[in-house]
Amino acid sequence: MKEIMPYEVEQLLKHKPVIVDVRELSEWMTNGHIPGAVHIPLSQLEEKAAGLDRTADIIVVCRSGSRSEAACEWLQTSGYRAYNMKGGMSSWFWDKTYGS
């Protein structure tokens, strides 16, 4: 499994990476998200993945990293270059609050 750390994602934001957030809508709306991220709940990933660029590096996030890991595995076996953001949004907010 290819992984990327939250601080690395933050450094890449200026390059406008493809970030896919696979949390449910309620989590996306109430718990915040990474600027520029695309929201595709894990349950809809297979049907909506066709809209993703197969030539781009895709960073996948969820709350803690478990759902995004499953999403990454599916994307990788489907021919996408996907990276799981280790620790998910919990780590993202921790890093933003307390440093990496």
C-alpha positions as CSV (number, residue, x, y, z in Angstrom):
1,M,0.0,0.0,0.0
2,K,1.4,3.4,-1.0
3,E,1.0,5.9,1.8
4,I,1.6,9.6,2.3
5,M,1.8,11.6,5.5
6,P,-0.5,14.5,6.2
7,Y,2.3,17.0,6.3
8,E,3.4,15.8,2.8
9,V,-0.1,16.4,1.5
10,E,-0.1,19.9,2.9
11,Q,3.2,20.6,1.1
12,L,1.6,19.4,-2.2
13,L,-1.5,21.6,-1.9
14,K,0.1,24.4,-3.9
15,H,0.4,21.9,-6.8
16,K,-3.4,21.2,-6.6
17,P,-3.2,17.4,-6.2
18,V,-6.2,15.2,-6.7
19,I,-7.5,14.5,-3.2
20,V,-10.5,12.2,-2.8
21,D,-12.3,12.2,0.5
22,V,-14.2,8.9,0.9
23,R,-16.0,9.8,4.2
24,E,-19.8,10.0,4.4
25,L,-21.5,13.3,3.6
26,S,-22.3,14.1,7.2
27,E,-18.6,13.7,8.1
28,W,-17.6,15.9,5.1
29,M,-20.0,18.6,6.0
30,T,-19.5,18.7,9.8
31,N,-15.9,17.7,10.3
32,G,-14.2,19.8,7.6
33,H,-12.1,18.7,4.7
34,I,-8.9,19.4,2.9
35,P,-9.2,22.5,0.6
36,G,-9.8,21.4,-3.0
37,A,-10.7,17.8,-2.1
38,V,-13.3,15.9,-4.1
39,H,-16.0,14.2,-2.1
40,I,-16.8,10.6,-3.2
41,P,-18.1,8.4,-0.4
42,L,-16.5,4.9,-0.3
43,S,-19.9,3.4,-1.1
44,Q,-20.0,5.3,-4.4
45,L,-16.4,5.0,-5.4
46,E,-16.8,2.3,-8.0
47,E,-19.5,4.1,-9.9
48,K,-17.8,7.6,-9.7
49,A,-14.2,6.6,-10.2
50,A,-14.5,7.0,-14.0
51,G,-14.5,10.7,-13.4
52,L,-11.0,10.6,-11.9
53,D,-7.8,11.1,-14.0
54,R,-5.9,7.8,-14.3
55,T,-2.7,9.6,-15.1
56,A,-2.8,11.7,-11.9
57,D,-1.5,10.8,-8.4
58,I,-4.6,10.5,-6.3
59,I,-4.5,11.0,-2.5
60,V,-7.3,9.3,-0.7
61,V,-8.5,10.3,2.8
62,C,-11.1,9.4,5.4
63,R,-11.4,9.9,9.1
64,S,-8.7,7.5,10.4
65,G,-7.2,5.9,7.3
66,S,-9.1,2.6,7.2
67,R,-11.7,3.4,4.6
68,S,-9.2,5.3,2.5
69,E,-6.9,2.2,2.6
70,A,-9.7,0.1,1.2
71,A,-10.4,2.7,-1.4
72,C,-6.7,2.9,-2.3
73,E,-6.5,-0.9,-2.8
74,W,-9.5,-0.8,-5.1
75,L,-8.2,2.2,-7.1
76,Q,-4.8,0.6,-7.4
77,T,-6.2,-2.7,-8.7
78,S,-8.3,-0.7,-11.1
79,G,-5.3,1.1,-12.6
80,Y,-5.1,4.3,-10.7
81,R,-2.1,5.7,-8.9
82,A,-3.5,6.1,-5.4
83,Y,-1.9,7.0,-2.1
84,N,-3.5,6.5,1.3
85,M,-3.1,9.5,3.6
86,K,-1.8,7.8,6.8
87,G,-3.9,8.6,9.9
88,G,-6.7,10.3,7.9
89,M,-8.3,13.5,8.8
90,S,-7.7,12.9,12.5
91,S,-3.9,13.1,11.7
92,W,-4.5,16.1,9.4
93,F,-6.2,18.1,12.1
94,W,-3.7,16.9,14.7
95,D,-0.8,18.1,12.5
96,K,-2.5,21.5,11.9
97,T,-3.1,21.9,15.6
98,Y,0.1,20.5,17.2
99,G,2.6,20.2,14.4
100,S,3.8,17.1,12.7
